Amino acid sequence: MKPDLSSVSFSGDGLPNSPKIIADKINNLDDLNTIKQDVYSVGGIVDDLENKFSKILNKEKSIFLPTGTMANHFAIRELSGSNSKALVQEQSHIYQDSGDTLQTISGINLIPLGLNSSFFTIDEIKDIIHKNSISRVPKNIGCISLESPVRRQKGQILTIEYLQELYDFAKENNIKLHLDAARLYMMTSASKIPIHEYTKYFDTVYCSLWKYFGAPWGAILAGDSKLISNMFNTRRMFGGSIPNSSLNAALILSNLEGFEDKMNDSYDNGIKLFNELNKTDKFNILIRDNHSNVFEMEYKSTDEYSKLRNHLINNDIYLPDLNAENYGIINNSNYVDIRINISILNKSIKEIYNAFIGS
Ligand SMILES: Cc1ncc(COP(=O)(O)O)c(C=O)c1O
């Protein structure tokens, strides 16, 4: 059995997706006849999408890209200019999960900092800057890229105090900053800090458009007009100018409507549920500092977990499959990562609680 749009699922950041679900959603768009067409991802409704996100992210301009991997690549490439080194978190997607894309395609070396941690310190940056300034071939650091929430670190988020400190340091040293906020709304729903308060520290910001807006693909990259305006040429050069993007843009815009409020409510419901479950002696769900929508739930044995999981599936509630591929993300033994997403709004907290307790 698989979750559908009416299920509650504790996996993933959005509602379940499939070819059928996407086709149905496209069919249900109420303005199919009036969707303004783009040409190679330029103009039409794609413009509307880009303008919408420029406002949301409070930046001058945005560009619609096929993937977040490309968005991070373009941001670091542009911000670095002629400098061939950029600093990234060792645990970031761009360092761990993007196949050395910047090193291979753009000749930019990523220097990983903060081993096995969600962040690195200003002292670590100072150390690298110093070493590069006294090396045989002195080099400047082109930019610093930060991911928040950090996917490989249980969705931990960077604090505003940290961002302020980093921003001050970067300004003083004339270093540009990029934010990989693939899961932007998972961060703001947890911290309750407005989106602008995060994006103001960064020259460029990327947000995923497929992970939780029900679309098959898409990413937005926002920044200064000077930086983004000509990027459609880079997109074409990289083979990323999808010839017809309008349907996808329309789908994203329709699912964006009200999403921030839904995610906020979902997060609040999830926390209430976890706190209630923790009051019983049956459940232990860790609620850590600086988490976003990822929580670790303890289980006694795989057999017991599987019993609970099957019982919940009978109630149309889905816990993660312990055997799902995790691409090297290390889980503590006898803990499973559970995620809050908007599917939690499909049932009342009471109903979900009763299903857990009745196991
Ligand atoms: C934090 C983070 N950044 C970037 C990406 C890349 O996004 P895409 O899969 O759209 O290339 C992902 C995707 O998993 C991610 O989790």
The ligand as a Tripos MOL2 file, in Angstrom:
@<TRIPOS>MOLECULE
LIG
   16    16     1     0     0
SMALL
NO_CHARGES

@<TRIPOS>ATOM
      1 C1         19.5760   20.7110    0.4310 C.3       1 LIG1
      2 C2         19.4590   20.3570   -1.0050 C.ar      1 LIG1
      3 N1         20.0180   21.1600   -1.9140 N.ar      1 LIG1
      4 C3         19.9310   20.9060   -3.2320 C.ar      1 LIG1
      5 C4         19.2660   19.8000   -3.6890 C.ar      1 LIG1
      6 C5         19.2320   19.5390   -5.1680 C.3       1 LIG1
      7 O1         17.9840   19.6520   -5.6950 O.3       1 LIG1
      8 P1         17.6050   18.9200   -7.0880 P.3       1 LIG1
      9 O2         17.3040   17.5050   -6.7230 O.co2     1 LIG1
     10 O3         16.4280   19.7100   -7.5590 O.co2     1 LIG1
     11 O4         18.7870   19.0300   -7.9750 O.co2     1 LIG1
     12 C6         18.6610   18.9320   -2.7870 C.ar      1 LIG1
     13 C7         17.9200   17.7490   -3.2940 C.2       1 LIG1
     14 O5         17.7980   16.7150   -2.7370 O.2       1 LIG1
     15 C8         18.7750   19.1990   -1.4090 C.ar      1 LIG1
     16 O6         18.2600   18.3720   -0.4940 O.3       1 LIG1
@<TRIPOS>BOND
     1     1     2 1
     2     2     3 ar
     3     2    15 ar
     4     3     4 ar
     5     4     5 ar
     6     5     6 1
     7     5    12 ar
     8     6     7 1
     9     7     8 1
    10     8     9 2
    11     8    10 1
    12     8    11 1
    13    12    13 1
    14    12    15 ar
    15    13    14 2
    16    15    16 1
@<TRIPOS>SUBSTRUCTURE
     1 LIG1         1 GROUP 0 **** ****
